[in-house]
Amino acid sequence: MAVTRAEKEAELHALEAAFQGSDSAILIDYKGLNVPQVTDLRRQLRAAKASYKVVKNTIAKRALKGTSFESLSSFFEGTTAVAYTATDPVALAKTLTTFVKTAPTVTIKAGVVQGRAIKPAEVTDLAALPGKPELYAKLLFVLQAPMVQIVRVLNAAPRDLMSVLVQAEQKRQES
């Protein structure tokens, strides 16, 4: 079944909208994947709040023009799929690197994270970073630590005073 020009234009506009709404994308070569593996990958990416799309190279190159992903246009050769997200690039990288370990025929071609082009090795480095929830927890701990220490110091003075008074009372009762 031939793809009409209108269908190609609709796919182009859908890709442009997806790229405009995203800040991170990773290209993968999906050669060698079967349908259950692709379905599993899509499910994992949905859980990471990301999207996955197999694209035609010429349409993808046109959709990239004028976006922060324009540096990826040279990587659209052969079998190419795009995984993109607007929320957490670390979760996207973690999901893809763990999937690549289970499917050795799949390779990561390149990526763009918040406007910066990255190589496949940098995608694995990005996956090693803590995600947003872990970073928020660490930030909260760092912000709370001085306040907790102040409260402990302020509580220590009356506690120590009470301890001295109790010991003085015990000493007075003994004598």
Secondary structure, DSSP 8 states (H G I E B T S, - for coil): ----HHHHHHHHHHHHHHHHT-SEEEEEE-TT--HHHHHHHHHHHHHTT-EEEE--HHHHHHHHTTSTTGGGGGG--SS-EEEEESS-HHHHHHHHHHHHHH-TT-EEEEEEETTEEE-HHHHHHHHHS--HHHHHHHHHHHHHHHHHHHHHHHHHHHHHHHHHHHHHHHHHHH-
